[in-house]
Amino acid sequence: MTRWGFVATGSIAATVAGDLALVPGAQALAVASRDAVRATAFARQHGFERSYGSYADLLADPDVDVVYVATPHAQHRAVARAALRAGKHVLVEKAFTTTLEGTHELVDLARERGLFAMEAMWTRFLPLWRHLLDALASGAVGEVRHVHADLGVPVPVDPTNRFHDPAQGGGSLLDMGVYPTTVAAMVLGPPSEVLARGPLTPTGVDAETTLLLTHPGGATATTYSTLVASPPRGAVITGTLGRVEVEAPLHVPGAYVVHRADAAPERVVVEHRGRGYVHMLEHVQQRLAAGATESDLWPLASTLSVMTTLEHALQQLGVVREDDLPLP
């Protein structure tokens, strides 16, 4: 039995808690919020046995095995660092941190302590994406030469909203753009060059961002994330023998279509369980049971690579970030 502790009680924590109930061998043990009343209500709604009115109290619970960090981005570093120092394994919401420095600190700390740490990049664990990556590796569309992926929705301007608030790690890239950037990385690997363009909001976060990524061997990728527009939210992977169209939304698609000149289009449907987080949660438990300290599907090196891309992009855009905050 894997005993889970959830830090924060927002919408993403509620969604993941719903899928945790579908995972064999998972125990919803404890949840923490800065508001004890909210923690109690969340625990009752989602079947957690214990609730705490502070993050530190949950981290001090000796029965918690692994901590899921679901706070706003700018708090990931402080909460995950405290969890690791308390001897807890961690699953940290994406983006892992808001700075490359913060990601390096957590990776180094987890390795030093011999603890499991992983970014909650649930898309990588979906059966559809695993099926598609295997198909690409077997030459389904020949050699991949270009990837395009986009994600975003219009978000009303509100300086206190986490999407627009720099103190909470706001902006399109860290919330939406991490998915297209990860898709490009899953297909093509780390880029050798990053070019970023896009305007900032009045609060100083990126309103929308286009990335042009160049990869070794000449392959390229373009990604688009936005808080002001309505893109298709899918992906197109172009190879020397055809292309694959990943149906929206790309972070949790229901199907993809293979187009080749020598065959009729083939639509491939691969279903997932729950809201899609079940597969990631099961993977964490399997790796913990095996005594592993990293994922073999989304290792810390992959998180570092994507964060390096995001760091270069945010620096080019002029976005100032702060994630070395005290534990809330």
C-alpha positions in Angstrom: 0.0 0.0 0.0 1.3 3.4 -1.0 0.2 6.2 1.4 -0.3 9.5 -0.4 -0.2 13.0 1.0 -1.6 15.9 -1.1 -0.3 19.4 -0.6 -2.9 22.0 -1.7 -6.6 21.6 -2.4 -7.2 23.4 -5.7 -8.8 22.1 -8.9 -5.9 20.0 -10.1 -5.6 18.3 -6.7 -9.3 17.5 -6.8 -9.0 16.0 -10.3 -5.9 13.9 -9.4 -7.6 12.8 -6.1 -10.5 11.5 -8.1 -8.2 9.3 -10.2 -6.2 8.2 -7.1 -9.4 6.4 -6.0 -9.1 4.2 -9.1 -5.5 3.2 -8.5 -5.0 -0.3 -6.8 -2.8 -0.1 -3.8 -3.2 3.6 -3.3 -4.2 5.0 0.1 -5.5 8.6 0.3 -3.9 9.2 3.7 -3.5 13.0 4.2 -4.2 16.4 2.7 -2.9 19.8 3.7 -4.1 23.3 3.0 -3.2 26.7 4.5 -6.9 26.8 5.5 -7.8 23.9 7.9 -11.5 24.2 7.0 -10.7 23.7 3.3 -8.4 20.8 4.1 -11.2 19.1 6.2 -13.7 19.6 3.4 -11.4 18.2 0.8 -10.6 15.2 2.9 -14.3 14.4 3.4 -15.1 14.9 -0.3 -12.2 12.7 -1.6 -11.8 10.1 1.1 -8.6 11.2 2.8 -8.2 9.9 6.3 -6.4 13.0 7.7 -6.3 16.7 7.1 -3.9 19.4 8.1 -4.1 23.2 8.3 -0.5 23.6 7.4 1.9 22.0 4.9 4.5 21.5 7.5 2.2 19.4 9.6 1.6 17.0 6.7 5.3 16.7 5.9 5.8 15.8 9.6 3.4 12.9 9.4 5.5 9.8 9.6 2.9 7.7 7.8 3.0 9.6 4.5 5.1 7.8 1.9 4.9 10.2 -1.1 3.8 13.8 -1.4 1.9 15.2 -4.4 2.7 18.9 -4.7 -0.2 20.7 -6.3 0.4 24.3 -5.2 0.8 27.2 -7.7 4.1 26.9 -9.7 6.1 29.4 -7.7 5.6 27.3 -4.5 6.7 24.0 -6.0 10.3 24.5 -5.1 9.8 25.3 -1.5 7.2 22.6 -0.8 9.1 19.8 -2.7 12.4 20.8 -1.0 10.8 20.6 2.4 9.2 17.3 1.6 12.5 15.8 0.4 14.2 17.1 3.5 11.5 15.4 5.5 12.3 12.1 3.8 9.3 12.0 1.5 9.2 10.9 -2.1 7.7 13.6 -4.3 5.5 13.9 -7.4 5.5 17.6 -8.3 3.0 19.2 -10.6 4.3 20.6 -13.9 6.0 22.8 -14.5 8.4 21.3 -11.9 9.6 24.7 -10.8 9.6 28.2 -12.4 13.4 28.3 -12.8 16.1 26.0 -14.0 18.0 26.7 -10.8 15.1 25.5 -8.8 14.8 22.3 -10.8 18.5 21.6 -10.4 18.2 22.1 -6.7 15.3 19.6 -6.3 17.0 17.0 -8.6 20.2 17.2 -6.7 18.5 17.0 -3.3 16.4 14.0 -4.4 19.5 12.2 -5.7 21.5 13.1 -2.6 18.7 11.7 -0.3 18.0 8.7 -2.4 14.4 9.6 -2.8 12.0 9.3 -5.7 11.2 12.5 -7.5 9.2 13.0 -10.7 7.4 15.8 -12.5 3.7 15.1 -12.8 3.9 15.1 -16.6 0.9 12.7 -16.9 0.7 13.0 -20.7 3.8 10.9 -21.1 2.1 8.0 -19.3 -1.1 8.0 -21.3 -1.6 4.8 -23.3 -2.2 6.8 -26.5 1.1 8.7 -26.3 3.0 5.5 -25.5 1.4 3.8 -28.5 2.1 6.7 -30.8 5.8 7.1 -29.7 6.3 3.4 -30.4 4.7 3.8 -33.8 7.0 6.7 -34.6 10.0 4.8 -33.5 9.0 1.9 -35.8 8.9 4.3 -38.8 5.1 4.9 -39.1 5.8 8.2 -41.0 9.5 7.8 -41.8 12.0 10.1 -40.3 10.3 12.9 -38.3 11.4 16.3 -39.5 8.9 18.6 -37.8 6.6 18.8 -34.8 4.0 21.5 -34.3 2.0 21.6 -31.0 -0.2 24.2 -29.4 -2.3 24.7 -26.3 -4.2 27.5 -24.7 -7.5 29.2 -23.9 -8.5 32.8 -23.4 -8.2 33.7 -19.7 -9.9 36.9 -18.5 -7.3 39.4 -17.3 -7.2 39.4 -13.5 -4.0 40.3 -11.7 -4.9 38.0 -8.8 -5.6 35.0 -11.0 -2.8 32.5 -11.0 -2.5 32.7 -14.8 -1.7 36.4 -14.7 0.0 36.7 -11.3 3.9 36.5 -11.5 4.0 35.7 -7.8 2.2 32.5 -8.5 4.3 31.6 -11.5 1.7 32.8 -14.1 2.0 33.0 -17.8 1.2 30.8 -20.8 4.5 28.9 -21.0 4.6 27.5 -17.5 1.0 26.4 -17.5 0.0 25.7 -21.1 3.3 25.8 -23.0 4.9 23.1 -20.9 2.7 20.5 -22.7 3.6 21.4 -26.4 7.3 21.8 -25.3 7.1 18.3 -23.7 5.5 16.8 -26.9 8.3 18.2 -29.0 10.8 16.7 -26.5 9.1 13.3 -26.5 9.3 13.1 -30.2 12.6 14.8 -31.1 14.5 15.0 -27.8 16.3 18.1 -26.5 16.7 21.0 -28.9 20.0 22.5 -29.7 18.6 26.0 -30.2 15.6 27.9 -28.8 14.0 31.0 -30.3 11.1 32.6 -28.4 8.7 35.4 -29.4 5.6 36.8 -27.7 4.1 39.7 -25.8 3.8 40.1 -22.0 0.7 41.0 -20.0 0.5 44.2 -18.0 1.5 42.1 -15.0 4.7 40.9 -16.6 4.0 37.3 -17.5 3.9 35.9 -21.1 0.5 36.4 -22.7 1.3 34.1 -25.6 4.5 32.5 -26.8 5.7 30.9 -30.0 8.9 28.8 -29.8 11.0 27.7 -32.8 13.2 24.8 -31.7 16.0 23.4 -33.7 17.2 19.9 -33.1 20.4 18.0 -33.9 20.1 16.7 -37.4 18.1 19.6 -38.6 14.6 18.7 -37.5 12.5 21.5 -36.1 9.6 22.1 -33.8 7.2 25.0 -33.3 5.0 25.4 -30.2 2.4 28.0 -29.3 0.9 28.7 -25.9 -1.6 31.4 -25.2 -3.8 33.1 -22.6 -5.6 35.3 -25.1 -6.6 33.1 -28.1 -8.2 29.8 -29.1 -5.7 27.5 -31.0 -6.6 24.1 -32.3 -4.9 22.5 -29.2 -3.6 19.6 -31.2 -0.3 18.4 -32.7 1.0 17.5 -36.1 4.1 15.3 -36.5 5.5 15.4 -40.0 7.9 12.8 -41.4 9.5 11.8 -44.7 6.7 9.3 -45.4 3.6 11.1 -44.0 2.3 12.8 -41.0 0.4 12.2 -37.8 -2.4 14.4 -36.5 -2.9 14.2 -32.8 -6.5 15.1 -32.0 -7.2 17.8 -29.4 -6.5 18.3 -26.6 -2.9 17.2 -27.2 -2.2 16.7 -23.5 -5.0 14.0 -23.2 -6.0 13.0 -26.7 -8.5 10.4 -27.6 -7.1 9.5 -31.0 -4.5 10.2 -33.6 -4.6 9.9 -37.4 -1.8 8.6 -39.6 -1.6 10.0 -43.1 0.6 8.4 -45.7 0.7 8.7 -49.5 0.6 4.9 -49.9 -2.4 4.2 -47.7 -5.8 5.6 -46.6 -5.8 7.6 -43.4 -5.8 5.5 -40.3 -7.4 6.8 -37.1 -6.1 5.1 -34.0 -8.1 5.2 -30.8 -6.4 4.3 -27.5 -8.4 4.9 -24.4 -7.2 5.9 -20.9 -8.7 5.3 -17.5 -10.3 7.9 -15.3 -9.3 11.5 -16.3 -6.0 10.2 -17.5 -3.9 10.6 -14.3 -4.4 6.9 -13.3 -1.5 5.7 -15.5 0.9 8.2 -14.0 -0.1 7.4 -10.4 0.2 3.7 -11.0 3.7 4.3 -12.6 4.9 6.1 -9.5 3.7 3.3 -7.2 5.4 0.7 -9.5 8.7 2.5 -9.4 8.5 3.0 -5.6 7.8 -0.7 -5.2 10.8 -1.5 -7.3 13.0 0.7 -5.1 13.6 3.2 -8.0 14.4 6.9 -7.4 13.4 8.0 -10.9 10.9 7.2 -13.6 12.2 5.3 -16.6 9.5 6.9 -18.9 9.9 10.5 -17.7 13.3 10.7 -15.8 14.6 13.8 -14.2 16.9 14.4 -17.1 13.8 14.9 -19.3 12.4 17.4 -16.8 15.7 19.2 -16.7 15.7 19.3 -20.5 12.3 20.8 -20.8 13.0 23.3 -18.1 16.1 24.3 -19.9 14.0 25.1 -23.0 11.5 27.0 -20.9 14.3 28.9 -19.1 15.8 30.1 -22.4 12.4 31.1 -23.7 11.4 33.0 -20.6 14.7 34.8 -20.5 14.3 35.9 -24.1 10.8 37.2 -23.4 12.0 39.1 -20.4 9.8 37.3 -17.8 11.1 37.7 -14.3 10.4 34.7 -12.0 10.8 34.0 -8.3 10.5 30.5 -6.9 12.9 30.4 -3.9 10.1 31.3 -1.5 9.6 30.3 2.1 7.4 27.3 2.8 3.8 28.6 2.9 
